[in-house]
Amino acid sequence: MGTEAKKDFDIYEVFSQKNVTSSFVHQFSLLAPNKEVALTMARENFLRREPCFNLWVVKRDDIYGLSPEERPFLERLDNKSYRETKGYGDLQARWRQHKERYEEQQQKAKSGS
């Protein structure tokens, strides 16, 4: 394929969704002259491999992403660690300890009376 022919083709990104509740997942890229051909190629290549609920074909030029210089702006600006769920990982163990203490107190109260 010559350079002139390559100019008529665009790169498309293919995303699939396995079922209604699942997220879209990037599968592969392909080279096609237009969106209709890209969708047909994606169907032919992808649906052979696994079942699919929905398929997206997006021209790569239409996807806007952050440049490496812009990525630091994604860092958290505040210190609101109380919004993170890391403090809840040991809740089951805490509840068990409280329950055991409560049961011990109940046993002491019964034996003391």
N, C-alpha and C positions, 0 to 999 in steps of 0.2 A: 504494500500500500504506500503510495507516494505521499509527500507532504501536502500536496493540494487536496488529496482525498481525506487526509486526517483533519484538515480544517473544517470539513463539512460534518464531522462527527463530534459528539460531545460525550463527556464522561457522566454517567448516571450512577447514583447510589441506590441500592435495593434494600428495602426494609420489609420485614415480614412480621405478622402477628399470628400466633398459633391458635388463639381462641379469643372470644369477646373480652375476657377479663385480663388477658396478658398484655404486656407492653410490646411496642414495636422494637425489633432487634435488627441491627445492621447485618446484612448477609454478605454482600459482595458489591463490587463495582463492575460496570460494563461500558462498552463503547458503542454508541448507536447514533444514527443520523437524526432521529427525532424521538419524541416521547412515546409515540405509539409503537414504534419498533422496539424501543427500550422495554416497554411493558411486555410486549410479546416475548422478547428474549428472556426477560426475567421469569416469566411464567414457564417457559420451556425449560430453562435451566434449573429453577428452584423447585417447582412443583413435582418434578420427577423424584426428588430426594425425600421430601417429607410433606405431610399435609399442612395446609395453611388456611387461615380464616380470612386474612386480608394481606394485601401487598401494596407497598408504596414504591414508586420509582421517582427519584428526585434528581434533577440536574445539579451536578456538583457546584456549578457557578451560582446557583440559587440558594445555597446553604451558606449562612453567615456564621462564622465562628470567631472566637477571640484569638487575637494574635498573641504570641509569647509575651509581648510587652504589656498587653491588657490583662493577662491572667492574674497578676498580683491583686487586682481589684476584686477578685472573688474571695479573698481572705476575709474572715470575720472582723468587723470593726469594733464590736463590743465584747465585753467579757460577761456574757450571760450564761455561764455554765449551768445555772439552775434550769435552763431550758433543755439541757441534754439529758438523755435517759440513763447515763452511766451509773447514777446513784441508785437505780432500782434493781440492779442485777442480783443483789443479795436479799431481796425482800422475803423470799420464802424462808431462808435461814433465820432472819430476824423474827418473823412471825412464829416460827417453831420455838425459838428461845423464849419469847414472851408467853407462849402457850405453856411451855414447860414450867416457867416461873409461876404462872398463875395456878397451874395444877399443884405445884409444890405448896403454895400458900393455902390452897383449899385443903390439901391433906393435913397440913399443920393445924389449920383451924379445926378440922374434924377431930384430930387426935387430941387436941388441947381441950376440947369441950367434954 
